[in-house]
Amino acid sequence: MAQESVVYGCITDMLFARDLAALDNRRDNNQLVTALLPAAEDWPLLCREMFSAPRPAIDFGGCQTDVIHFGSSYKAIEHEWDEWLRQFENMLHKMYWVSATVHLQTAYNGTHTFVWQAEEDFHAPGQGAGKLRCEWVREDILG
């Protein structure tokens, strides 16, 4: 499929185990936000099936980074990219996170990487959008 676009990335949240109830609350909040997204069969730009938030298998002690993975393929998503970003940022607004990275791979426009960094130690639901940085990589396919 020549116009296929692939979007993938992760959302990270650094957790400090001072208060286990607060730690569970952060994880539960983030999982609820992704679980409340529309189902894939409704053809939304963001759907709950594209997100995976595994619970940590190993206890690393007082500090750990939680990672929510996501990914999907689209037909020429770059034509709706502004709306995709708006929906993604709206979702981030409701979550706890330290950073979020989105990779957009397109057949004709190369790869774009978008990185959000929390303005404080972490972003809490309802805070500002954080700082966004975009990087574009275009490889010459003619060699």
VMD Tcl script that builds the backbone (N, CA, C; Angstrom):
set m [mol new atoms 429]
animate dup $m
set s [atomselect $m all]
$s set {name element resname resid chain x y z} {
  {N N MET 1 A 0.847 -1.173 0.000}
  {CA C MET 1 A 0.000 0.000 0.000}
  {C C MET 1 A 0.891 1.234 0.000}
  {N N ALA 2 A 0.936 1.954 -1.103}
  {CA C ALA 2 A 1.870 3.058 -1.292}
  {C C ALA 2 A 1.604 4.236 -0.366}
  {N N GLN 3 A 0.356 4.463 0.020}
  {CA C GLN 3 A 0.033 5.609 0.866}
  {C C GLN 3 A -0.079 5.239 2.343}
  {N N GLU 4 A 0.428 4.077 2.708}
  {CA C GLU 4 A 0.328 3.665 4.109}
  {C C GLU 4 A 1.237 4.525 4.981}
  {N N SER 5 A 0.712 4.912 6.110}
  {CA C SER 5 A 1.463 5.631 7.134}
  {C C SER 5 A 1.439 4.787 8.402}
  {N N VAL 6 A 2.547 4.792 9.120}
  {CA C VAL 6 A 2.629 4.053 10.379}
  {C C VAL 6 A 2.917 5.049 11.495}
  {N N VAL 7 A 2.126 4.963 12.546}
  {CA C VAL 7 A 2.289 5.816 13.722}
  {C C VAL 7 A 2.546 4.905 14.917}
  {N N TYR 8 A 3.613 5.190 15.669}
  {CA C TYR 8 A 3.908 4.393 16.861}
  {C C TYR 8 A 4.690 5.242 17.849}
  {N N GLY 9 A 4.739 4.788 19.087}
  {CA C GLY 9 A 5.501 5.519 20.084}
  {C C GLY 9 A 5.211 5.047 21.485}
  {N N CYS 10 A 5.511 5.917 22.452}
  {CA C CYS 10 A 5.279 5.566 23.850}
  {C C CYS 10 A 5.066 6.817 24.690}
  {N N ILE 11 A 4.396 6.602 25.795}
  {CA C ILE 11 A 4.169 7.627 26.811}
  {C C ILE 11 A 4.819 7.100 28.085}
  {N N THR 12 A 5.682 7.898 28.710}
  {CA C THR 12 A 6.370 7.431 29.913}
  {C C THR 12 A 5.951 8.253 31.125}
  {N N ASP 13 A 5.967 7.598 32.268}
  {CA C ASP 13 A 5.691 8.255 33.544}
  {C C ASP 13 A 6.661 7.699 34.574}
  {N N MET 14 A 7.450 8.558 35.184}
  {CA C MET 14 A 8.401 8.148 36.215}
  {C C MET 14 A 7.665 8.059 37.540}
  {N N LEU 15 A 7.733 6.894 38.153}
  {CA C LEU 15 A 6.999 6.653 39.391}
  {C C LEU 15 A 7.962 6.507 40.558}
  {N N PHE 16 A 7.622 7.148 41.652}
  {CA C PHE 16 A 8.386 7.027 42.885}
  {C C PHE 16 A 7.484 6.369 43.913}
  {N N ALA 17 A 7.936 5.292 44.522}
  {CA C ALA 17 A 7.091 4.455 45.382}
  {C C ALA 17 A 7.030 4.944 46.824}
  {N N ARG 18 A 6.838 6.229 47.022}
  {CA C ARG 18 A 6.674 6.728 48.383}
  {C C ARG 18 A 5.283 6.396 48.908}
  {N N ASP 19 A 4.309 6.449 48.024}
  {CA C ASP 19 A 2.917 6.205 48.398}
  {C C ASP 19 A 2.323 5.245 47.370}
  {N N LEU 20 A 2.180 3.973 47.749}
  {CA C LEU 20 A 1.709 2.962 46.801}
  {C C LEU 20 A 0.302 3.246 46.300}
  {N N ALA 21 A -0.542 3.838 47.118}
  {CA C ALA 21 A -1.904 4.168 46.678}
  {C C ALA 21 A -1.867 5.231 45.581}
  {N N ALA 22 A -1.013 6.243 45.732}
  {CA C ALA 22 A -0.885 7.287 44.711}
  {C C ALA 22 A -0.310 6.711 43.423}
  {N N LEU 23 A 0.634 5.801 43.566}
  {CA C LEU 23 A 1.235 5.146 42.406}
  {C C LEU 23 A 0.179 4.364 41.628}
  {N N ASP 24 A -0.635 3.582 42.333}
  {CA C ASP 24 A -1.715 2.831 41.684}
  {C C ASP 24 A -2.740 3.768 41.058}
  {N N ASN 25 A -3.009 4.894 41.711}
  {CA C ASN 25 A -3.953 5.870 41.175}
  {C C ASN 25 A -3.472 6.421 39.835}
  {N N ARG 26 A -2.171 6.730 39.739}
  {CA C ARG 26 A -1.612 7.244 38.479}
  {C C ARG 26 A -1.760 6.210 37.375}
  {N N ARG 27 A -1.392 4.961 37.681}
  {CA C ARG 27 A -1.503 3.897 36.671}
  {C C ARG 27 A -2.955 3.672 36.264}
  {N N ASP 28 A -3.843 3.620 37.249}
  {CA C ASP 28 A -5.260 3.394 36.957}
  {C C ASP 28 A -5.835 4.530 36.115}
  {N N ASN 29 A -5.460 5.771 36.445}
  {CA C ASN 29 A -5.934 6.919 35.672}
  {C C ASN 29 A -5.511 6.792 34.210}
  {N N ASN 30 A -4.232 6.519 33.981}
  {CA C ASN 30 A -3.731 6.432 32.607}
  {C C ASN 30 A -4.384 5.294 31.841}
  {N N GLN 31 A -4.588 4.156 32.502}
  {CA C GLN 31 A -5.251 3.044 31.820}
  {C C GLN 31 A -6.702 3.368 31.516}
  {N N LEU 32 A -7.364 4.073 32.404}
  {CA C LEU 32 A -8.758 4.447 32.172}
  {C C LEU 32 A -8.879 5.395 30.981}
  {N N VAL 33 A -7.959 6.348 30.874}
  {CA C VAL 33 A -7.999 7.303 29.758}
  {C C VAL 33 A -7.913 6.567 28.424}
  {N N THR 34 A -6.998 5.615 28.297}
  {CA C THR 34 A -6.891 4.879 27.026}
  {C C THR 34 A -8.056 3.917 26.842}
  {N N ALA 35 A -8.568 3.338 27.922}
  {CA C ALA 35 A -9.698 2.403 27.817}
  {C C ALA 35 A -10.978 3.102 27.372}
  {N N LEU 36 A -11.097 4.392 27.649}
  {CA C LEU 36 A -12.296 5.133 27.278}
  {C C LEU 36 A -12.262 5.678 25.848}
  {N N LEU 37 A -11.159 5.453 25.138}
  {CA C LEU 37 A -11.110 5.852 23.726}
  {C C LEU 37 A -12.098 5.007 22.928}
  {N N PRO 38 A -12.534 5.477 21.757}
  {CA C PRO 38 A -13.465 4.692 20.936}
  {C C PRO 38 A -12.848 3.365 20.498}
  {N N ALA 39 A -13.704 2.429 20.128}
  {CA C ALA 39 A -13.265 1.122 19.628}
  {C C ALA 39 A -12.794 1.249 18.181}
  {N N ALA 40 A -11.931 0.333 17.763}
  {CA C ALA 40 A -11.358 0.363 16.415}
  {C C ALA 40 A -12.417 0.265 15.328}
  {N N GLU 41 A -13.487 -0.499 15.573}
  {CA C GLU 41 A -14.492 -0.679 14.520}
  {C C GLU 41 A -15.230 0.609 14.181}
  {N N ASP 42 A -15.099 1.641 15.017}
  {CA C ASP 42 A -15.714 2.939 14.727}
  {C C ASP 42 A -14.828 3.810 13.831}
  {N N TRP 43 A -13.651 3.347 13.468}
  {CA C TRP 43 A -12.668 4.029 12.616}
  {C C TRP 43 A -12.224 5.390 13.159}
  {N N PRO 44 A -11.932 5.483 14.456}
  {CA C PRO 44 A -11.428 6.760 14.975}
  {C C PRO 44 A -9.939 6.906 14.656}
  {N N LEU 45 A -9.424 8.104 14.796}
  {CA C LEU 45 A -7.986 8.310 14.607}
  {C C LEU 45 A -7.196 7.682 15.752}
  {N N LEU 46 A -7.720 7.788 16.970}
  {CA C LEU 46 A -7.133 7.125 18.135}
  {C C LEU 46 A -8.159 6.135 18.661}
  {N N CYS 47 A -7.728 4.898 18.909}
  {CA C CYS 47 A -8.648 3.900 19.459}
  {C C CYS 47 A -7.963 3.156 20.599}
  {N N ARG 48 A -8.771 2.591 21.484}
  {CA C ARG 48 A -8.216 1.931 22.674}
  {C C ARG 48 A -7.352 0.730 22.325}
  {N N GLU 49 A -7.631 0.066 21.205}
  {CA C GLU 49 A -6.870 -1.132 20.841}
  {C C GLU 49 A -5.423 -0.831 20.466}
  {N N MET 50 A -5.106 0.408 20.136}
  {CA C MET 50 A -3.738 0.726 19.732}
  {C C MET 50 A -2.813 0.995 20.924}
  {N N PHE 51 A -3.347 1.006 22.143}
  {CA C PHE 51 A -2.560 1.303 23.339}
  {C C PHE 51 A -2.377 0.062 24.202}
  {N N SER 52 A -1.175 -0.086 24.771}
  {CA C SER 52 A -0.870 -1.192 25.666}
  {C C SER 52 A -0.106 -0.640 26.867}
  {N N ALA 53 A -0.639 -0.886 28.047}
  {CA C ALA 53 A -0.004 -0.398 29.274}
  {C C ALA 53 A 0.249 -1.570 30.204}
  {N N PRO 54 A 1.282 -2.354 29.934}
  {CA C PRO 54 A 1.545 -3.516 30.787}
  {C C PRO 54 A 1.981 -3.102 32.184}
  {N N ARG 55 A 1.559 -3.869 33.157}
  {CA C ARG 55 A 2.023 -3.661 34.532}
  {C C ARG 55 A 3.457 -4.171 34.615}
  {N N PRO 56 A 4.296 -3.537 35.408}
  {CA C PRO 56 A 5.687 -3.984 35.512}
  {C C PRO 56 A 5.782 -5.407 36.063}
  {N N ALA 57 A 6.627 -6.197 35.459}
  {CA C ALA 57 A 6.817 -7.581 35.888}
  {C C ALA 57 A 7.844 -7.685 37.012}
  {N N ILE 58 A 8.700 -6.686 37.107}
  {CA C ILE 58 A 9.776 -6.706 38.098}
  {C C ILE 58 A 9.679 -5.453 38.958}
  {N N ASP 59 A 9.819 -5.606 40.254}
  {CA C ASP 59 A 9.832 -4.470 41.163}
  {C C ASP 59 A 11.264 -3.964 41.266}
  {N N PHE 60 A 11.492 -2.733 40.816}
  {CA C PHE 60 A 12.829 -2.160 40.841}
  {C C PHE 60 A 13.077 -1.303 42.077}
  {N N GLY 61 A 12.217 -1.405 43.051}
  {CA C GLY 61 A 12.417 -0.631 44.269}
  {C C GLY 61 A 11.682 0.690 44.228}
  {N N GLY 62 A 12.346 1.753 44.673}
  {CA C GLY 62 A 11.695 3.035 44.872}
  {C C GLY 62 A 11.387 3.854 43.641}
  {N N CYS 63 A 11.914 3.501 42.489}
  {CA C CYS 63 A 11.721 4.325 41.302}
  {C C CYS 63 A 11.591 3.439 40.069}
  {N N GLN 64 A 10.647 3.766 39.230}
  {CA C GLN 64 A 10.442 2.979 38.019}
  {C C GLN 64 A 9.749 3.840 36.977}
  {N N THR 65 A 10.020 3.578 35.708}
  {CA C THR 65 A 9.343 4.264 34.615}
  {C C THR 65 A 8.283 3.351 34.035}
  {N N ASP 66 A 7.037 3.806 34.067}
  {CA C ASP 66 A 5.958 3.089 33.394}
  {C C ASP 66 A 5.956 3.507 31.929}
  {N N VAL 67 A 5.701 2.563 31.042}
  {CA C VAL 67 A 5.688 2.830 29.606}
  {C C VAL 67 A 4.373 2.345 29.020}
  {N N ILE 68 A 3.678 3.241 28.341}
  {CA C ILE 68 A 2.481 2.889 27.580}
  {C C ILE 68 A 2.892 2.902 26.116}
  {N N HIS 69 A 2.776 1.764 25.458}
  {CA C HIS 69 A 3.145 1.640 24.047}
  {C C HIS 69 A 1.904 1.851 23.190}
  {N N PHE 70 A 2.105 2.356 21.975}
  {CA C PHE 70 A 0.975 2.469 21.054}
  {C C PHE 70 A 1.466 2.388 19.617}
  {N N GLY 71 A 0.568 2.033 18.723}
  {CA C GLY 71 A 0.907 1.981 17.311}
  {C C GLY 71 A -0.287 1.609 16.458}
  {N N SER 72 A -0.254 2.076 15.213}
  {CA C SER 72 A -1.301 1.745 14.255}
  {C C SER 72 A -0.826 2.120 12.860}
  {N N SER 73 A -1.421 1.497 11.862}
  {CA C SER 73 A -1.165 1.909 10.481}
  {C C SER 73 A -2.430 2.564 9.943}
  {N N TYR 74 A -2.246 3.496 9.040}
  {CA C TYR 74 A -3.339 4.276 8.472}
  {C C TYR 74 A -3.112 4.414 6.973}
  {N N LYS 75 A -4.134 4.834 6.291}
  {CA C LYS 75 A -3.995 5.205 4.885}
  {C C LYS 75 A -3.806 6.718 4.836}
  {N N ALA 76 A -2.580 7.144 4.570}
  {CA C ALA 76 A -2.230 8.563 4.396}
  {C C ALA 76 A -2.718 9.440 5.554}
  {N N ILE 77 A -2.360 9.083 6.769}
  {CA C ILE 77 A -2.786 9.847 7.950}
  {C C ILE 77 A -2.259 11.277 7.924}
  {N N GLU 78 A -1.200 11.531 7.165}
  {CA C GLU 78 A -0.638 12.883 7.144}
  {C C GLU 78 A -1.654 13.928 6.675}
  {N N HIS 79 A -2.693 13.506 5.937}
  {CA C HIS 79 A -3.739 14.441 5.502}
  {C C HIS 79 A -4.658 14.835 6.655}
  {N N GLU 80 A -4.651 14.059 7.734}
  {CA C GLU 80 A -5.455 14.356 8.921}
  {C C GLU 80 A -4.561 14.534 10.150}
  {N N TRP 81 A -3.286 14.828 9.920}
  {CA C TRP 81 A -2.322 14.824 11.002}
  {C C TRP 81 A -2.603 15.884 12.064}
  {N N ASP 82 A -3.036 17.067 11.655}
  {CA C ASP 82 A -3.345 18.101 12.649}
  {C C ASP 82 A -4.432 17.626 13.606}
  {N N GLU 83 A -5.447 16.941 13.085}
  {CA C GLU 83 A -6.521 16.420 13.931}
  {C C GLU 83 A -6.010 15.277 14.813}
  {N N TRP 84 A -5.148 14.403 14.266}
  {CA C TRP 84 A -4.567 13.312 15.055}
  {C C TRP 84 A -3.801 13.896 16.247}
  {N N LEU 85 A -2.955 14.898 15.962}
  {CA C LEU 85 A -2.186 15.534 17.039}
  {C C LEU 85 A -3.099 16.185 18.071}
  {N N ARG 86 A -4.158 16.845 17.625}
  {CA C ARG 86 A -5.099 17.481 18.549}
  {C C ARG 86 A -5.713 16.446 19.488}
  {N N GLN 87 A -6.141 15.309 18.931}
  {CA C GLN 87 A -6.741 14.258 19.753}
  {C C GLN 87 A -5.719 13.641 20.709}
  {N N PHE 88 A -4.490 13.448 20.227}
  {CA C PHE 88 A -3.438 12.884 21.077}
  {C C PHE 88 A -3.129 13.835 22.235}
  {N N GLU 89 A -2.988 15.122 21.951}
  {CA C GLU 89 A -2.706 16.089 23.009}
  {C C GLU 89 A -3.873 16.196 23.988}
  {N N ASN 90 A -5.093 16.071 23.501}
  {CA C ASN 90 A -6.261 16.065 24.380}
  {C C ASN 90 A -6.202 14.869 25.335}
  {N N MET 91 A -5.778 13.714 24.815}
  {CA C MET 91 A -5.627 12.527 25.650}
  {C C MET 91 A -4.513 12.747 26.687}
  {N N LEU 92 A -3.360 13.280 26.247}
  {CA C LEU 92 A -2.256 13.551 27.170}
  {C C LEU 92 A -2.685 14.499 28.287}
  {N N HIS 93 A -3.547 15.444 27.966}
  {CA C HIS 93 A -4.019 16.426 28.946}
  {C C HIS 93 A -4.688 15.745 30.143}
  {N N LYS 94 A -5.235 14.553 29.939}
  {CA C LYS 94 A -5.965 13.823 30.981}
  {C C LYS 94 A -5.088 12.824 31.739}
  {N N MET 95 A -3.806 12.740 31.381}
  {CA C MET 95 A -2.941 11.678 31.901}
  {C C MET 95 A -1.799 12.218 32.758}
  {N N TYR 96 A -1.171 11.282 33.494}
  {CA C TYR 96 A 0.110 11.522 34.153}
  {C C TYR 96 A 1.196 11.079 33.185}
  {N N TRP 97 A 2.235 11.910 32.983}
  {CA C TRP 97 A 3.333 11.523 32.116}
  {C C TRP 97 A 4.541 12.441 32.335}
  {N N VAL 98 A 5.698 11.934 31.913}
  {CA C VAL 98 A 6.935 12.711 31.924}
  {C C VAL 98 A 7.306 13.095 30.498}
  {N N SER 99 A 7.151 12.135 29.577}
  {CA C SER 99 A 7.419 12.412 28.167}
  {C C SER 99 A 6.522 11.539 27.300}
  {N N ALA 100 A 6.347 11.982 26.078}
  {CA C ALA 100 A 5.602 11.209 25.086}
  {C C ALA 100 A 6.315 11.376 23.752}
  {N N THR 101 A 6.472 10.279 23.034}
  {CA C THR 101 A 7.143 10.296 21.736}
  {C C THR 101 A 6.251 9.637 20.705}
  {N N VAL 102 A 6.066 10.311 19.571}
  {CA C VAL 102 A 5.277 9.783 18.458}
  {C C VAL 102 A 6.153 9.780 17.218}
  {N N HIS 103 A 6.224 8.637 16.549}
  {CA C HIS 103 A 6.919 8.525 15.268}
  {C C HIS 103 A 5.870 8.376 14.177}
  {N N LEU 104 A 5.972 9.203 13.149}
  {CA C LEU 104 A 5.097 9.129 11.982}
  {C C LEU 104 A 5.961 8.771 10.786}
  {N N GLN 105 A 5.743 7.580 10.235}
  {CA C GLN 105 A 6.481 7.135 9.047}
  {C C GLN 105 A 5.551 7.209 7.848}
  {N N THR 106 A 5.977 7.963 6.831}
  {CA C THR 106 A 5.172 8.093 5.623}
  {C C THR 106 A 5.992 7.686 4.412}
  {N N ALA 107 A 5.313 7.233 3.382}
  {CA C ALA 107 A 6.001 6.800 2.166}
  {C C ALA 107 A 6.629 7.977 1.426}
  {N N TYR 108 A 5.957 9.116 1.420}
  {CA C TYR 108 A 6.411 10.243 0.601}
  {C C TYR 108 A 7.089 11.364 1.373}
  {N N ASN 109 A 6.824 11.465 2.662}
  {CA C ASN 109 A 7.346 12.588 3.441}
  {C C ASN 109 A 8.357 12.182 4.501}
  {N N GLY 110 A 8.860 10.964 4.459}
  {CA C GLY 110 A 9.859 10.535 5.421}
  {C C GLY 110 A 9.280 10.272 6.797}
  {N N THR 111 A 10.136 10.354 7.790}
  {CA C THR 111 A 9.752 10.071 9.168}
  {C C THR 111 A 9.800 11.350 9.993}
  {N N HIS 112 A 8.756 11.578 10.736}
  {CA C HIS 112 A 8.681 12.716 11.650}
  {C C HIS 112 A 8.623 12.164 13.070}
  {N N THR 113 A 9.347 12.781 13.976}
  {CA C THR 113 A 9.308 12.397 15.383}
  {C C THR 113 A 8.852 13.601 16.197}
  {N N PHE 114 A 7.834 13.383 17.008}
  {CA C PHE 114 A 7.272 14.422 17.864}
  {C C PHE 114 A 7.525 14.012 19.312}
  {N N VAL 115 A 8.084 14.922 20.101}
  {CA C VAL 115 A 8.401 14.624 21.498}
  {C C VAL 115 A 7.791 15.706 22.384}
  {N N TRP 116 A 7.008 15.271 23.369}
  {CA C TRP 116 A 6.451 16.161 24.380}
  {C C TRP 116 A 7.217 15.924 25.673}
  {N N GLN 117 A 7.615 16.990 26.344}
  {CA C GLN 117 A 8.276 16.914 27.648}
  {C C GLN 117 A 7.434 17.695 28.644}
  {N N ALA 118 A 7.204 17.120 29.812}
  {CA C ALA 118 A 6.484 17.834 30.864}
  {C C ALA 118 A 7.288 19.063 31.271}
  {N N GLU 119 A 6.593 20.146 31.573}
  {CA C GLU 119 A 7.277 21.374 31.962}
  {C C GLU 119 A 7.782 21.315 33.398}
  {N N GLU 120 A 7.158 20.488 34.226}
  {CA C GLU 120 A 7.602 20.269 35.606}
  {C C GLU 120 A 8.233 18.875 35.676}
  {N N ASP 121 A 8.321 18.297 36.873}
  {CA C ASP 121 A 8.853 16.939 37.010}
  {C C ASP 121 A 7.997 15.929 36.262}
  {N N PHE 122 A 6.684 16.184 36.231}
  {CA C PHE 122 A 5.754 15.331 35.496}
  {C C PHE 122 A 4.508 16.139 35.182}
  {N N HIS 123 A 3.726 15.662 34.234}
  {CA C HIS 123 A 2.447 16.282 33.891}
  {C C HIS 123 A 1.350 15.562 34.655}
  {N N ALA 124 A 0.474 16.311 35.295}
  {CA C ALA 124 A -0.698 15.755 35.975}
  {C C ALA 124 A -1.937 16.128 35.163}
  {N N PRO 125 A -2.999 15.340 35.249}
  {CA C PRO 125 A -4.215 15.653 34.491}
  {C C PRO 125 A -4.672 17.094 34.720}
  {N N GLY 126 A -4.964 17.777 33.619}
  {CA C GLY 126 A -5.447 19.148 33.683}
  {C C GLY 126 A -4.375 20.213 33.585}
  {N N GLN 127 A -3.089 19.844 33.665}
  {CA C GLN 127 A -2.014 20.828 33.538}
  {C C GLN 127 A -1.838 21.226 32.075}
  {N N GLY 128 A -0.890 22.119 31.810}
  {CA C GLY 128 A -0.592 22.564 30.451}
  {C C GLY 128 A -0.141 21.423 29.556}
  {N N ALA 129 A 0.097 21.742 28.296}
  {CA C ALA 129 A 0.378 20.724 27.283}
  {C C ALA 129 A 1.816 20.222 27.288}
  {N N GLY 130 A 2.717 20.868 27.988}
  {CA C GLY 130 A 4.119 20.480 27.922}
  {C C GLY 130 A 4.780 21.117 26.714}
  {N N LYS 131 A 6.042 20.811 26.499}
  {CA C LYS 131 A 6.798 21.381 25.381}
  {C C LYS 131 A 6.886 20.353 24.264}
  {N N LEU 132 A 6.529 20.764 23.049}
  {CA C LEU 132 A 6.561 19.879 21.884}
  {C C LEU 132 A 7.751 20.224 21.009}
  {N N ARG 133 A 8.466 19.175 20.587}
  {CA C ARG 133 A 9.579 19.326 19.653}
  {C C ARG 133 A 9.347 18.348 18.510}
  {N N CYS 134 A 9.585 18.782 17.280}
  {CA C CYS 134 A 9.396 17.919 16.114}
  {C C CYS 134 A 10.702 17.814 15.343}
  {N N GLU 135 A 11.010 16.599 14.882}
  {CA C GLU 135 A 12.198 16.350 14.069}
  {C C GLU 135 A 11.761 15.608 12.816}
  {N N TRP 136 A 12.268 16.019 11.658}
  {CA C TRP 136 A 11.911 15.383 10.397}
  {C C TRP 136 A 13.151 14.737 9.804}
  {N N VAL 137 A 13.046 13.455 9.459}
  {CA C VAL 137 A 14.145 12.729 8.836}
  {C C VAL 137 A 13.674 12.263 7.473}
  {N N ARG 138 A 14.380 12.661 6.436}
  {CA C ARG 138 A 14.021 12.247 5.076}
  {C C ARG 138 A 15.236 11.562 4.477}
  {N N GLU 139 A 15.106 10.256 4.227}
  {CA C GLU 139 A 16.195 9.508 3.616}
  {C C GLU 139 A 15.989 9.468 2.115}
  {N N ASP 140 A 17.064 9.619 1.365}
  {CA C ASP 140 A 16.983 9.577 -0.092}
  {C C ASP 140 A 16.806 8.132 -0.528}
  {N N ILE 141 A 15.629 7.796 -1.034}
  {CA C ILE 141 A 15.355 6.412 -1.417}
  {C C ILE 141 A 16.011 6.044 -2.746}
  {N N LEU 142 A 16.543 7.046 -3.459}
  {CA C LEU 142 A 17.217 6.756 -4.728}
  {C C LEU 142 A 18.674 6.378 -4.507}
  {N N GLY 143 A 19.131 6.528 -3.261}
  {CA C GLY 143 A 20.463 6.096 -2.876}
  {C C GLY 143 A 21.536 6.993 -3.320}
}
mol reanalyze $m
mol bondsrecalc $m
mol representation Tube
mol addrep $m
